[in-house]
Amino acid sequence: MFGKKETVEIQVKPMKPGTGTVISQTTKIFGDIETDSEITIEGSLVGDLKNMKGDNSIRISEQGYVEGNIIGSKVIINGVVKGNIVAKNIIECGSSARVLGNIEYNNIQLALGAEVTGNLIRSAGDHHGESYDSDEDDSTDTYENLESAGDY
């Protein structure tokens, strides 16, 4: 009765090429999902969600709820996510988006009204020639430069 949890792997395949998977409003899933097609969560997912295939998107609708981490190329949030998000290409947070966790992104779009309670972390991807080392603390240099210029 209280034995070892059994892991069941389910492959979710679209019905025809070019279509995605939709988890409806009345569906609750407990477990991780990994897919190669577009996926829209309108219901609830307690588990991690991963989709790294090309530009296929992960969408969390206004009614959608995810309690777990999300990893994808393109992530579109309009609902609630309690977990960290890694968007390899772009993340879009609509005005009804509520994210309680960190977001690692290459490109980001936040609509007026979107809420993020966590850190926004720019990934180490292509940043048009910018170089930034987060371990460097140049606040001392800034202080010394201001002091020597007499502006401090």
Rosetta constraint file for C-alpha pairs under 8 A:
AtomPair CA 11 CA 35 HARMONIC 7.72 0.50
AtomPair CA 12 CA 21 HARMONIC 7.52 0.50
AtomPair CA 12 CA 35 HARMONIC 6.75 0.50
AtomPair CA 13 CA 21 HARMONIC 7.53 0.50
AtomPair CA 13 CA 35 HARMONIC 7.97 0.50
AtomPair CA 13 CA 37 HARMONIC 7.51 0.50
AtomPair CA 14 CA 18 HARMONIC 7.82 0.50
AtomPair CA 14 CA 19 HARMONIC 5.79 0.50
AtomPair CA 14 CA 20 HARMONIC 5.61 0.50
AtomPair CA 14 CA 21 HARMONIC 6.10 0.50
AtomPair CA 14 CA 37 HARMONIC 7.12 0.50
AtomPair CA 15 CA 19 HARMONIC 7.02 0.50
AtomPair CA 19 CA 37 HARMONIC 7.49 0.50
AtomPair CA 19 CA 38 HARMONIC 7.24 0.50
AtomPair CA 20 CA 37 HARMONIC 5.49 0.50
AtomPair CA 20 CA 38 HARMONIC 4.47 0.50
AtomPair CA 20 CA 39 HARMONIC 5.43 0.50
AtomPair CA 20 CA 40 HARMONIC 7.58 0.50
AtomPair CA 21 CA 37 HARMONIC 7.04 0.50
AtomPair CA 21 CA 38 HARMONIC 6.19 0.50
AtomPair CA 21 CA 39 HARMONIC 4.62 0.50
AtomPair CA 21 CA 40 HARMONIC 6.22 0.50
AtomPair CA 22 CA 39 HARMONIC 5.79 0.50
AtomPair CA 22 CA 40 HARMONIC 4.75 0.50
AtomPair CA 22 CA 41 HARMONIC 6.03 0.50
AtomPair CA 22 CA 42 HARMONIC 7.12 0.50
AtomPair CA 23 CA 27 HARMONIC 6.29 0.50
AtomPair CA 23 CA 39 HARMONIC 7.77 0.50
AtomPair CA 23 CA 40 HARMONIC 6.20 0.50
AtomPair CA 23 CA 41 HARMONIC 4.90 0.50
AtomPair CA 23 CA 42 HARMONIC 5.62 0.50
AtomPair CA 23 CA 43 HARMONIC 5.82 0.50
AtomPair CA 23 CA 44 HARMONIC 7.94 0.50
AtomPair CA 24 CA 41 HARMONIC 6.81 0.50
AtomPair CA 24 CA 42 HARMONIC 5.01 0.50
AtomPair CA 24 CA 43 HARMONIC 5.14 0.50
AtomPair CA 25 CA 41 HARMONIC 7.89 0.50
AtomPair CA 25 CA 42 HARMONIC 4.72 0.50
AtomPair CA 25 CA 43 HARMONIC 3.81 0.50
AtomPair CA 25 CA 44 HARMONIC 7.38 0.50
AtomPair CA 25 CA 63 HARMONIC 6.94 0.50
AtomPair CA 25 CA 64 HARMONIC 7.22 0.50
AtomPair CA 26 CA 43 HARMONIC 5.82 0.50
AtomPair CA 27 CA 43 HARMONIC 5.20 0.50
AtomPair CA 27 CA 44 HARMONIC 6.41 0.50
AtomPair CA 28 CA 43 HARMONIC 6.01 0.50
AtomPair CA 28 CA 44 HARMONIC 4.65 0.50
AtomPair CA 28 CA 45 HARMONIC 5.87 0.50
AtomPair CA 28 CA 46 HARMONIC 7.87 0.50
AtomPair CA 29 CA 44 HARMONIC 6.20 0.50
AtomPair CA 29 CA 45 HARMONIC 4.78 0.50
AtomPair CA 29 CA 46 HARMONIC 6.21 0.50
AtomPair CA 29 CA 47 HARMONIC 7.85 0.50
AtomPair CA 30 CA 45 HARMONIC 6.00 0.50
AtomPair CA 30 CA 46 HARMONIC 4.83 0.50
AtomPair CA 30 CA 47 HARMONIC 6.02 0.50
AtomPair CA 31 CA 45 HARMONIC 7.41 0.50
AtomPair CA 31 CA 46 HARMONIC 6.13 0.50
AtomPair CA 31 CA 47 HARMONIC 4.66 0.50
AtomPair CA 31 CA 48 HARMONIC 7.10 0.50
AtomPair CA 32 CA 46 HARMONIC 7.65 0.50
AtomPair CA 32 CA 47 HARMONIC 4.59 0.50
AtomPair CA 32 CA 48 HARMONIC 4.61 0.50
AtomPair CA 32 CA 49 HARMONIC 5.91 0.50
AtomPair CA 33 CA 47 HARMONIC 7.32 0.50
AtomPair CA 33 CA 48 HARMONIC 6.23 0.50
AtomPair CA 33 CA 49 HARMONIC 4.85 0.50
AtomPair CA 33 CA 50 HARMONIC 6.30 0.50
AtomPair CA 34 CA 49 HARMONIC 5.90 0.50
AtomPair CA 34 CA 50 HARMONIC 4.70 0.50
AtomPair CA 34 CA 51 HARMONIC 5.96 0.50
AtomPair CA 35 CA 39 HARMONIC 7.76 0.50
AtomPair CA 35 CA 50 HARMONIC 6.47 0.50
AtomPair CA 35 CA 51 HARMONIC 5.27 0.50
AtomPair CA 36 CA 51 HARMONIC 5.69 0.50
AtomPair CA 36 CA 52 HARMONIC 6.81 0.50
AtomPair CA 36 CA 53 HARMONIC 5.20 0.50
AtomPair CA 36 CA 56 HARMONIC 7.43 0.50
AtomPair CA 37 CA 51 HARMONIC 7.35 0.50
AtomPair CA 37 CA 53 HARMONIC 7.15 0.50
AtomPair CA 37 CA 56 HARMONIC 5.97 0.50
AtomPair CA 37 CA 57 HARMONIC 7.80 0.50
AtomPair CA 38 CA 51 HARMONIC 7.81 0.50
AtomPair CA 38 CA 56 HARMONIC 4.82 0.50
AtomPair CA 38 CA 57 HARMONIC 4.99 0.50
AtomPair CA 38 CA 58 HARMONIC 6.00 0.50
AtomPair CA 38 CA 59 HARMONIC 7.99 0.50
AtomPair CA 39 CA 57 HARMONIC 6.55 0.50
AtomPair CA 39 CA 58 HARMONIC 5.14 0.50
AtomPair CA 39 CA 59 HARMONIC 6.20 0.50
AtomPair CA 40 CA 58 HARMONIC 6.02 0.50
AtomPair CA 40 CA 59 HARMONIC 4.53 0.50
AtomPair CA 40 CA 60 HARMONIC 5.79 0.50
AtomPair CA 40 CA 61 HARMONIC 6.94 0.50
AtomPair CA 41 CA 45 HARMONIC 7.66 0.50
AtomPair CA 41 CA 58 HARMONIC 7.98 0.50
AtomPair CA 41 CA 59 HARMONIC 6.17 0.50
AtomPair CA 41 CA 60 HARMONIC 4.87 0.50
AtomPair CA 41 CA 61 HARMONIC 6.10 0.50
AtomPair CA 41 CA 64 HARMONIC 5.41 0.50
AtomPair CA 41 CA 65 HARMONIC 7.41 0.50
AtomPair CA 42 CA 60 HARMONIC 6.39 0.50
AtomPair CA 42 CA 61 HARMONIC 5.20 0.50
AtomPair CA 42 CA 62 HARMONIC 7.32 0.50
AtomPair CA 42 CA 63 HARMONIC 5.53 0.50
AtomPair CA 42 CA 64 HARMONIC 4.21 0.50
AtomPair CA 42 CA 65 HARMONIC 7.42 0.50
AtomPair CA 43 CA 63 HARMONIC 6.60 0.50
AtomPair CA 43 CA 64 HARMONIC 4.92 0.50
AtomPair CA 43 CA 65 HARMONIC 6.32 0.50
AtomPair CA 44 CA 64 HARMONIC 5.92 0.50
AtomPair CA 44 CA 65 HARMONIC 4.71 0.50
AtomPair CA 44 CA 66 HARMONIC 5.85 0.50
AtomPair CA 45 CA 65 HARMONIC 6.29 0.50
AtomPair CA 45 CA 66 HARMONIC 4.78 0.50
AtomPair CA 45 CA 67 HARMONIC 6.26 0.50
AtomPair CA 45 CA 68 HARMONIC 7.75 0.50
AtomPair CA 46 CA 66 HARMONIC 5.88 0.50
AtomPair CA 46 CA 67 HARMONIC 4.73 0.50
AtomPair CA 46 CA 68 HARMONIC 6.00 0.50
AtomPair CA 47 CA 66 HARMONIC 7.34 0.50
AtomPair CA 47 CA 67 HARMONIC 6.10 0.50
AtomPair CA 47 CA 68 HARMONIC 4.73 0.50
AtomPair CA 47 CA 69 HARMONIC 7.19 0.50
AtomPair CA 48 CA 67 HARMONIC 7.63 0.50
AtomPair CA 48 CA 68 HARMONIC 4.67 0.50
AtomPair CA 48 CA 69 HARMONIC 4.75 0.50
AtomPair CA 48 CA 70 HARMONIC 5.88 0.50
AtomPair CA 49 CA 68 HARMONIC 7.31 0.50
AtomPair CA 49 CA 69 HARMONIC 6.33 0.50
AtomPair CA 49 CA 70 HARMONIC 4.80 0.50
AtomPair CA 49 CA 71 HARMONIC 6.35 0.50
AtomPair CA 50 CA 70 HARMONIC 5.85 0.50
AtomPair CA 50 CA 71 HARMONIC 4.75 0.50
AtomPair CA 50 CA 72 HARMONIC 5.81 0.50
AtomPair CA 51 CA 56 HARMONIC 7.35 0.50
AtomPair CA 51 CA 57 HARMONIC 7.54 0.50
AtomPair CA 51 CA 58 HARMONIC 7.10 0.50
AtomPair CA 51 CA 71 HARMONIC 6.31 0.50
AtomPair CA 51 CA 72 HARMONIC 4.74 0.50
AtomPair CA 51 CA 73 HARMONIC 7.06 0.50
AtomPair CA 52 CA 56 HARMONIC 7.52 0.50
AtomPair CA 52 CA 71 HARMONIC 7.25 0.50
AtomPair CA 52 CA 72 HARMONIC 4.98 0.50
AtomPair CA 52 CA 73 HARMONIC 5.56 0.50
AtomPair CA 53 CA 73 HARMONIC 7.39 0.50
AtomPair CA 54 CA 73 HARMONIC 6.95 0.50
AtomPair CA 55 CA 73 HARMONIC 6.05 0.50
AtomPair CA 55 CA 74 HARMONIC 6.27 0.50
AtomPair CA 56 CA 73 HARMONIC 7.05 0.50
AtomPair CA 56 CA 74 HARMONIC 6.68 0.50
AtomPair CA 57 CA 72 HARMONIC 7.12 0.50
AtomPair CA 57 CA 73 HARMONIC 6.76 0.50
AtomPair CA 57 CA 74 HARMONIC 4.76 0.50
AtomPair CA 57 CA 75 HARMONIC 5.72 0.50
AtomPair CA 57 CA 76 HARMONIC 7.23 0.50
AtomPair CA 58 CA 72 HARMONIC 6.72 0.50
AtomPair CA 58 CA 74 HARMONIC 6.32 0.50
AtomPair CA 58 CA 75 HARMONIC 4.85 0.50
AtomPair CA 58 CA 76 HARMONIC 6.13 0.50
AtomPair CA 59 CA 75 HARMONIC 6.06 0.50
AtomPair CA 59 CA 76 HARMONIC 4.74 0.50
AtomPair CA 59 CA 77 HARMONIC 5.96 0.50
AtomPair CA 59 CA 78 HARMONIC 7.78 0.50
AtomPair CA 60 CA 64 HARMONIC 5.23 0.50
AtomPair CA 60 CA 65 HARMONIC 7.15 0.50
AtomPair CA 60 CA 66 HARMONIC 7.90 0.50
AtomPair CA 60 CA 76 HARMONIC 6.29 0.50
AtomPair CA 60 CA 77 HARMONIC 4.89 0.50
AtomPair CA 60 CA 78 HARMONIC 5.68 0.50
AtomPair CA 60 CA 79 HARMONIC 5.56 0.50
AtomPair CA 60 CA 80 HARMONIC 7.62 0.50
AtomPair CA 61 CA 77 HARMONIC 6.67 0.50
AtomPair CA 61 CA 78 HARMONIC 5.02 0.50
AtomPair CA 61 CA 79 HARMONIC 5.25 0.50
AtomPair CA 62 CA 77 HARMONIC 7.93 0.50
AtomPair CA 62 CA 78 HARMONIC 4.67 0.50
AtomPair CA 62 CA 79 HARMONIC 4.11 0.50
AtomPair CA 62 CA 80 HARMONIC 7.67 0.50
AtomPair CA 62 CA 96 HARMONIC 6.51 0.50
AtomPair CA 62 CA 97 HARMONIC 7.37 0.50
AtomPair CA 63 CA 78 HARMONIC 7.96 0.50
AtomPair CA 63 CA 79 HARMONIC 5.71 0.50
AtomPair CA 63 CA 80 HARMONIC 7.95 0.50
AtomPair CA 64 CA 78 HARMONIC 7.65 0.50
AtomPair CA 64 CA 79 HARMONIC 4.99 0.50
AtomPair CA 64 CA 80 HARMONIC 6.36 0.50
AtomPair CA 65 CA 79 HARMONIC 6.07 0.50
AtomPair CA 65 CA 80 HARMONIC 4.85 0.50
AtomPair CA 65 CA 81 HARMONIC 5.94 0.50
AtomPair CA 66 CA 80 HARMONIC 6.34 0.50
AtomPair CA 66 CA 81 HARMONIC 4.78 0.50
AtomPair CA 66 CA 82 HARMONIC 6.20 0.50
AtomPair CA 66 CA 83 HARMONIC 7.74 0.50
AtomPair CA 67 CA 81 HARMONIC 5.92 0.50
AtomPair CA 67 CA 82 HARMONIC 4.69 0.50
AtomPair CA 67 CA 83 HARMONIC 5.97 0.50
AtomPair CA 68 CA 81 HARMONIC 7.39 0.50
AtomPair CA 68 CA 82 HARMONIC 6.13 0.50
AtomPair CA 68 CA 83 HARMONIC 4.76 0.50
AtomPair CA 68 CA 84 HARMONIC 7.17 0.50
AtomPair CA 69 CA 82 HARMONIC 7.73 0.50
AtomPair CA 69 CA 83 HARMONIC 4.78 0.50
AtomPair CA 69 CA 84 HARMONIC 4.81 0.50
AtomPair CA 69 CA 85 HARMONIC 5.76 0.50
AtomPair CA 70 CA 83 HARMONIC 7.39 0.50
AtomPair CA 70 CA 84 HARMONIC 6.40 0.50
AtomPair CA 70 CA 85 HARMONIC 4.71 0.50
AtomPair CA 70 CA 86 HARMONIC 6.23 0.50
AtomPair CA 71 CA 85 HARMONIC 5.90 0.50
AtomPair CA 71 CA 86 HARMONIC 4.75 0.50
AtomPair CA 71 CA 87 HARMONIC 6.07 0.50
AtomPair CA 71 CA 88 HARMONIC 7.78 0.50
AtomPair CA 72 CA 86 HARMONIC 6.43 0.50
AtomPair CA 72 CA 87 HARMONIC 5.20 0.50
AtomPair CA 72 CA 88 HARMONIC 6.16 0.50
AtomPair CA 72 CA 89 HARMONIC 7.95 0.50
AtomPair CA 73 CA 87 HARMONIC 5.25 0.50
AtomPair CA 73 CA 88 HARMONIC 4.51 0.50
AtomPair CA 73 CA 89 HARMONIC 4.86 0.50
AtomPair CA 73 CA 90 HARMONIC 6.61 0.50
AtomPair CA 74 CA 87 HARMONIC 5.94 0.50
AtomPair CA 74 CA 88 HARMONIC 6.95 0.50
AtomPair CA 74 CA 89 HARMONIC 5.65 0.50
AtomPair CA 74 CA 90 HARMONIC 5.00 0.50
AtomPair CA 74 CA 91 HARMONIC 5.87 0.50
AtomPair CA 75 CA 87 HARMONIC 6.06 0.50
AtomPair CA 75 CA 90 HARMONIC 6.43 0.50
AtomPair CA 75 CA 91 HARMONIC 4.72 0.50
AtomPair CA 75 CA 92 HARMONIC 6.32 0.50
AtomPair CA 76 CA 91 HARMONIC 5.78 0.50
AtomPair CA 76 CA 92 HARMONIC 4.75 0.50
AtomPair CA 76 CA 93 HARMONIC 6.00 0.50
AtomPair CA 76 CA 94 HARMONIC 7.62 0.50
AtomPair CA 77 CA 81 HARMONIC 7.96 0.50
AtomPair CA 77 CA 91 HARMONIC 7.68 0.50
AtomPair CA 77 CA 92 HARMONIC 6.17 0.50
AtomPair CA 77 CA 93 HARMONIC 4.79 0.50
AtomPair CA 77 CA 94 HARMONIC 6.11 0.50
AtomPair CA 77 CA 97 HARMONIC 5.60 0.50
AtomPair CA 78 CA 93 HARMONIC 6.11 0.50
AtomPair CA 78 CA 94 HARMONIC 4.96 0.50
AtomPair CA 78 CA 95 HARMONIC 6.93 0.50
AtomPair CA 78 CA 96 HARMONIC 5.22 0.50
AtomPair CA 78 CA 97 HARMONIC 4.24 0.50
AtomPair CA 78 CA 98 HARMONIC 7.48 0.50
AtomPair CA 79 CA 96 HARMONIC 6.19 0.50
AtomPair CA 79 CA 97 HARMONIC 4.85 0.50
AtomPair CA 79 CA 98 HARMONIC 6.15 0.50
AtomPair CA 80 CA 97 HARMONIC 6.02 0.50
AtomPair CA 80 CA 98 HARMONIC 4.71 0.50
AtomPair CA 80 CA 99 HARMONIC 5.89 0.50
AtomPair CA 80 CA 100 HARMONIC 7.98 0.50
AtomPair CA 81 CA 98 HARMONIC 6.31 0.50
AtomPair CA 81 CA 99 HARMONIC 4.83 0.50
AtomPair CA 81 CA 100 HARMONIC 6.19 0.50
AtomPair CA 81 CA 101 HARMONIC 7.73 0.50
AtomPair CA 82 CA 99 HARMONIC 6.03 0.50
AtomPair CA 82 CA 100 HARMONIC 4.75 0.50
AtomPair CA 82 CA 101 HARMONIC 6.09 0.50
AtomPair CA 83 CA 99 HARMONIC 7.46 0.50
AtomPair CA 83 CA 100 HARMONIC 6.10 0.50
AtomPair CA 83 CA 101 HARMONIC 4.81 0.50
AtomPair CA 83 CA 102 HARMONIC 7.23 0.50
AtomPair CA 84 CA 100 HARMONIC 7.66 0.50
AtomPair CA 84 CA 101 HARMONIC 4.69 0.50
AtomPair CA 84 CA 102 HARMONIC 4.77 0.50
AtomPair CA 84 CA 103 HARMONIC 5.90 0.50
AtomPair CA 85 CA 101 HARMONIC 7.32 0.50
AtomPair CA 85 CA 102 HARMONIC 6.28 0.50
AtomPair CA 85 CA 103 HARMONIC 4.76 0.50
AtomPair CA 85 CA 104 HARMONIC 6.17 0.50
AtomPair CA 86 CA 103 HARMONIC 5.94 0.50
AtomPair CA 86 CA 104 HARMONIC 4.71 0.50
AtomPair CA 86 CA 105 HARMONIC 6.05 0.50
AtomPair CA 87 CA 91 HARMONIC 5.72 0.50
AtomPair CA 87 CA 103 HARMONIC 7.60 0.50
AtomPair CA 87 CA 104 HARMONIC 6.16 0.50
AtomPair CA 87 CA 105 HARMONIC 4.87 0.50
AtomPair CA 87 CA 106 HARMONIC 6.84 0.50
AtomPair CA 88 CA 104 HARMONIC 7.96 0.50
AtomPair CA 88 CA 105 HARMONIC 6.05 0.50
AtomPair CA 88 CA 106 HARMONIC 5.99 0.50
AtomPair CA 88 CA 123 HARMONIC 7.86 0.50
AtomPair CA 89 CA 105 HARMONIC 6.88 0.50
AtomPair CA 89 CA 106 HARMONIC 5.44 0.50
AtomPair CA 89 CA 107 HARMONIC 6.22 0.50
AtomPair CA 90 CA 105 HARMONIC 6.34 0.50
AtomPair CA 90 CA 106 HARMONIC 5.96 0.50
AtomPair CA 90 CA 107 HARMONIC 4.59 0.50
AtomPair CA 90 CA 108 HARMONIC 5.59 0.50
AtomPair CA 90 CA 109 HARMONIC 7.81 0.50
AtomPair CA 91 CA 105 HARMONIC 6.64 0.50
AtomPair CA 91 CA 107 HARMONIC 6.45 0.50
AtomPair CA 91 CA 108 HARMONIC 4.97 0.50
AtomPair CA 91 CA 109 HARMONIC 6.32 0.50
AtomPair CA 92 CA 108 HARMONIC 5.96 0.50
AtomPair CA 92 CA 109 HARMONIC 4.72 0.50
AtomPair CA 92 CA 110 HARMONIC 6.05 0.50
AtomPair CA 92 CA 111 HARMONIC 7.91 0.50
AtomPair CA 93 CA 97 HARMONIC 5.56 0.50
AtomPair CA 93 CA 109 HARMONIC 6.20 0.50
AtomPair CA 93 CA 110 HARMONIC 4.90 0.50
AtomPair CA 93 CA 111 HARMONIC 6.06 0.50
AtomPair CA 93 CA 114 HARMONIC 6.17 0.50
AtomPair CA 94 CA 110 HARMONIC 6.46 0.50
AtomPair CA 94 CA 111 HARMONIC 5.07 0.50
AtomPair CA 94 CA 112 HARMONIC 7.71 0.50
AtomPair CA 94 CA 113 HARMONIC 7.69 0.50
AtomPair CA 94 CA 114 HARMONIC 5.92 0.50
AtomPair CA 95 CA 110 HARMONIC 7.67 0.50
AtomPair CA 95 CA 111 HARMONIC 5.00 0.50
AtomPair CA 95 CA 112 HARMONIC 5.50 0.50
AtomPair CA 95 CA 113 HARMONIC 4.49 0.50
AtomPair CA 95 CA 114 HARMONIC 4.48 0.50
AtomPair CA 96 CA 113 HARMONIC 6.53 0.50
AtomPair CA 96 CA 114 HARMONIC 5.70 0.50
AtomPair CA 96 CA 115 HARMONIC 7.91 0.50
AtomPair CA 97 CA 113 HARMONIC 7.77 0.50
AtomPair CA 97 CA 114 HARMONIC 4.91 0.50
AtomPair CA 97 CA 115 HARMONIC 6.13 0.50
AtomPair CA 98 CA 114 HARMONIC 6.26 0.50
AtomPair CA 98 CA 115 HARMONIC 4.88 0.50
AtomPair CA 98 CA 116 HARMONIC 6.07 0.50
AtomPair CA 99 CA 115 HARMONIC 6.18 0.50
AtomPair CA 99 CA 116 HARMONIC 4.74 0.50
AtomPair CA 99 CA 117 HARMONIC 6.10 0.50
AtomPair CA 99 CA 118 HARMONIC 7.73 0.50
AtomPair CA 100 CA 116 HARMONIC 6.08 0.50
AtomPair CA 100 CA 117 HARMONIC 4.81 0.50
AtomPair CA 100 CA 118 HARMONIC 6.12 0.50
AtomPair CA 101 CA 116 HARMONIC 7.30 0.50
AtomPair CA 101 CA 117 HARMONIC 6.03 0.50
AtomPair CA 101 CA 118 HARMONIC 4.71 0.50
AtomPair CA 101 CA 119 HARMONIC 7.13 0.50
AtomPair CA 102 CA 117 HARMONIC 7.55 0.50
AtomPair CA 102 CA 118 HARMONIC 4.62 0.50
AtomPair CA 102 CA 119 HARMONIC 4.64 0.50
AtomPair CA 102 CA 120 HARMONIC 6.02 0.50
AtomPair CA 102 CA 121 HARMONIC 7.41 0.50
AtomPair CA 103 CA 118 HARMONIC 7.32 0.50
AtomPair CA 103 CA 119 HARMONIC 6.22 0.50
AtomPair CA 103 CA 120 HARMONIC 4.98 0.50
AtomPair CA 103 CA 121 HARMONIC 6.02 0.50
AtomPair CA 104 CA 120 HARMONIC 6.06 0.50
AtomPair CA 104 CA 121 HARMONIC 4.57 0.50
AtomPair CA 104 CA 122 HARMONIC 5.74 0.50
AtomPair CA 104 CA 123 HARMONIC 5.87 0.50
AtomPair CA 105 CA 120 HARMONIC 7.57 0.50
AtomPair CA 105 CA 121 HARMONIC 6.32 0.50
AtomPair CA 105 CA 122 HARMONIC 5.19 0.50
AtomPair CA 105 CA 123 HARMONIC 5.41 0.50
AtomPair CA 106 CA 122 HARMONIC 5.78 0.50
AtomPair CA 106 CA 123 HARMONIC 5.39 0.50
AtomPair CA 106 CA 124 HARMONIC 7.75 0.50
AtomPair CA 106 CA 125 HARMONIC 6.35 0.50
AtomPair CA 106 CA 126 HARMONIC 7.84 0.50
AtomPair CA 107 CA 122 HARMONIC 7.91 0.50
AtomPair CA 110 CA 114 HARMONIC 6.27 0.50
AtomPair CA 127 CA 131 HARMONIC 7.80 0.50
AtomPair CA 138 CA 142 HARMONIC 6.40 0.50
AtomPair CA 139 CA 143 HARMONIC 6.23 0.50
AtomPair CA 140 CA 144 HARMONIC 6.14 0.50
AtomPair CA 141 CA 145 HARMONIC 6.03 0.50
AtomPair CA 142 CA 146 HARMONIC 6.21 0.50
AtomPair CA 143 CA 147 HARMONIC 6.09 0.50
AtomPair CA 143 CA 152 HARMONIC 7.93 0.50
AtomPair CA 144 CA 148 HARMONIC 6.08 0.50
AtomPair CA 145 CA 149 HARMONIC 6.20 0.50
AtomPair CA 146 CA 150 HARMONIC 6.30 0.50
AtomPair CA 146 CA 151 HARMONIC 5.29 0.50
AtomPair CA 146 CA 152 HARMONIC 5.46 0.50
AtomPair CA 147 CA 151 HARMONIC 6.09 0.50
AtomPair CA 147 CA 152 HARMONIC 5.06 0.50
